[in-house]
Amino acid sequence: MPYVPIEKRLFRIDGDTPVLLGSRCARCRETFFPRRRLCAVCFEPVEDVDLCGRGTLYSYTYVHVPFFGQTRIDAGGYGVGQIDLPERVRVQAVLVGEPGAWRIGMPMTIALEVVDERGEDDVAIFRFAPEEA
């Protein structure tokens, strides 16, 4: 079943693998995510580049949210982290797993998650998961 990215400006999907879409400045060599038209450092035009799908967990938190119609905040939630990529880019993303599954400095890899099954094209988001040992 083919997958469609929920936001085509942020990533594309090659088979079952999400690829982050970034930009790099030819002049000062800074790299950015998400893509942009001009360098935030020197204001020169940038080139589109694919970013690595692996990185290191810089920081994380767990967001407690109540289930629909509930008032208890301990009923559900999700992890959010900042992942440092080799291109010297820090990406904020939803994390796969539960509290206690992550530690600062651990290797992370990009993953795909279907958020809406539409029959012909499933809509998906990218997440980062702890890299398998």
QUIVENHU-V219067 format. One record per residue. N is the residue number from 1. RES is the residue in one letter. SS is DSSP state (alpha for helix, beta for strand, coil for the rest). PSI is psi in whole degrees, 0 to 359 (999 if undefined). Layout:
n=N res=RES ss=SS psi=PSI
n=N res=RES ss=SS psi=PSI
This chain:
n=1 res=M ss=coil psi=126
n=2 res=P ss=beta psi=149
n=3 res=Y ss=beta psi=148
n=4 res=V ss=beta psi=129
n=5 res=P ss=beta psi=142
n=6 res=I ss=coil psi=331
n=7 res=E ss=coil psi=104
n=8 res=K ss=coil psi=344
n=9 res=R ss=coil psi=343
n=10 res=L ss=coil psi=323
n=11 res=F ss=beta psi=162
n=12 res=R ss=beta psi=169
n=13 res=I ss=beta psi=121
n=14 res=D ss=beta psi=102
n=15 res=G ss=coil psi=249
n=16 res=D ss=coil psi=11
n=17 res=T ss=beta psi=124
n=18 res=P ss=beta psi=143
n=19 res=V ss=beta psi=118
n=20 res=L ss=beta psi=139
n=21 res=L ss=beta psi=117
n=22 res=G ss=beta psi=188
n=23 res=S ss=beta psi=150
n=24 res=R ss=beta psi=137
n=25 res=C ss=beta psi=125
n=26 res=A ss=coil psi=331
n=27 res=R ss=coil psi=304
n=28 res=C ss=coil psi=358
n=29 res=R ss=coil psi=15
n=30 res=E ss=coil psi=146
n=31 res=T ss=beta psi=147
n=32 res=F ss=beta psi=150
n=33 res=F ss=coil psi=131
n=34 res=P ss=coil psi=179
n=35 res=R ss=coil psi=153
n=36 res=R ss=coil psi=168
n=37 res=R ss=coil psi=326
n=38 res=L ss=beta psi=149
n=39 res=C ss=coil psi=134
n=40 res=A ss=coil psi=348
n=41 res=V ss=coil psi=307
n=42 res=C ss=coil psi=359
n=43 res=F ss=coil psi=21
n=44 res=E ss=coil psi=156
n=45 res=P ss=beta psi=150
n=46 res=V ss=beta psi=166
n=47 res=E ss=beta psi=144
n=48 res=D ss=beta psi=139
n=49 res=V ss=beta psi=154
n=50 res=D ss=beta psi=139
n=51 res=L ss=beta psi=154
n=52 res=C ss=coil psi=144
n=53 res=G ss=coil psi=16
n=54 res=R ss=beta psi=149
n=55 res=G ss=beta psi=194
n=56 res=T ss=beta psi=134
n=57 res=L ss=beta psi=116
n=58 res=Y ss=beta psi=317
n=59 res=S ss=beta psi=160
n=60 res=Y ss=beta psi=164
n=61 res=T ss=beta psi=167
n=62 res=Y ss=beta psi=125
n=63 res=V ss=beta psi=117
n=64 res=H ss=beta psi=123
n=65 res=V ss=coil psi=142
n=66 res=P ss=coil psi=151
n=67 res=F ss=coil psi=157
n=68 res=F ss=coil psi=129
n=69 res=G ss=coil psi=2
n=70 res=Q ss=coil psi=158
n=71 res=T ss=coil psi=348
n=72 res=R ss=coil psi=127
n=73 res=I ss=alpha psi=354
n=74 res=D ss=alpha psi=10
n=75 res=A ss=alpha psi=345
n=76 res=G ss=coil psi=176
n=77 res=G ss=beta psi=191
n=78 res=Y ss=beta psi=158
n=79 res=G ss=beta psi=146
n=80 res=V ss=beta psi=135
n=81 res=G ss=beta psi=166
n=82 res=Q ss=beta psi=126
n=83 res=I ss=beta psi=125
n=84 res=D ss=beta psi=121
n=85 res=L ss=beta psi=160
n=86 res=P ss=coil psi=336
n=87 res=E ss=coil psi=9
n=88 res=R ss=coil psi=41
n=89 res=V ss=beta psi=137
n=90 res=R ss=beta psi=122
n=91 res=V ss=beta psi=133
n=92 res=Q ss=beta psi=131
n=93 res=A ss=beta psi=162
n=94 res=V ss=beta psi=144
n=95 res=L ss=beta psi=148
n=96 res=V ss=coil psi=132
n=97 res=G ss=coil psi=182
n=98 res=E ss=coil psi=165
n=99 res=P ss=coil psi=139
n=100 res=G ss=coil psi=347
n=101 res=A ss=coil psi=347
n=102 res=W ss=coil psi=153
n=103 res=R ss=coil psi=144
n=104 res=I ss=coil psi=135
n=105 res=G ss=coil psi=354
n=106 res=M ss=coil psi=149
n=107 res=P ss=beta psi=138
n=108 res=M ss=beta psi=153
n=109 res=T ss=beta psi=151
n=110 res=I ss=beta psi=147
n=111 res=A ss=beta psi=162
n=112 res=L ss=beta psi=139
n=113 res=E ss=beta psi=129
n=114 res=V ss=beta psi=129
n=115 res=V ss=beta psi=347
n=116 res=D ss=beta psi=114
n=117 res=E ss=coil psi=118
n=118 res=R ss=coil psi=9
n=119 res=G ss=coil psi=281
n=120 res=E ss=coil psi=320
n=121 res=D ss=beta psi=114
n=122 res=D ss=beta psi=132
n=123 res=V ss=beta psi=132
n=124 res=A ss=beta psi=156
n=125 res=I ss=beta psi=165
n=126 res=F ss=beta psi=150
n=127 res=R ss=beta psi=171
n=128 res=F ss=beta psi=138
n=129 res=A ss=beta psi=152
n=130 res=P ss=beta psi=136
n=131 res=E ss=coil psi=137
n=132 res=E ss=coil psi=142
n=133 res=A ss=coil psi=999
